[in-house]
Amino acid sequence: MRQTYMAKKNEVERNWVLIDATDVPLGRLSTVVASILRGKNKPTYTPHVDTGDFVIVINAEKVALTGKKATDKKYYNYSGHPGGMRVTTAGQMRDNKPERLIERSVKGMLPDNRLGRKQFTKLFVYEGADHKHAAQQPKELDITSLI
């Protein structure tokens, strides 16, 4: 009788992937990154084990926001105090902290549990074209061919 393969934590082989976010729509980029972080692109995917790869995203300030999202999409932060609501548009976030824009989008696509928090730690986002992970020899992924 055949049994379904379940990956073990010590059997997982992790790779490093480099993605250039230049002129890629934010949502399309985030879905691809979240899928790689979870390991859904691998045949050894197991829902309860972290089988994903490390992902490096460069040129975060050049990510595309389609339609009127730059002005109409809002992010809310509430401190818990009266008058403590802060509202930021997606365009302002892309101009000021583009790394946070991508991180927040990807985090919303990961599971809301311990596994999702562990998978999120494998994401590295950089504003420009430089990153500090050259020693890991990341493989460049052409995201335009996937979307």
HELIX and SHEET records of a PDB file:
HELIX    1   1 LYS A    9  GLU A   11  5                                   3    
HELIX    2   2 LEU A   26  ARG A   38  1                                  13    
HELIX    3   3 ALA A   60  LYS A   62  5                                   3    
HELIX    4   4 LYS A   69  ASP A   72  1                                   4    
HELIX    5   5 ALA A   90  ASN A   96  1                                   7    
HELIX    6   6 PRO A   98  LYS A  107  1                                  10    
HELIX    7   7 ARG A  114  PHE A  120  1                                   7    
HELIX    8   8 ALA A  134  GLN A  136  5                                   3    
HELIX    9   9 ILE A  143  SER A  145  5                                   3    
SHEET    1   A 4 LEU A 123  VAL A 125  0                                        
SHEET    2   A 4 PHE A  54  ILE A  58  1                                        
SHEET    3   A 4 TRP A  16  ASP A  20  1                                        
SHEET    4   A 4 LYS A 139  LEU A 141  1                                        
SHEET    1   B 2 LYS A  74  TYR A  78  0                                        
SHEET    2   B 2 MET A  85  THR A  89 -1                                        
END                                                                             
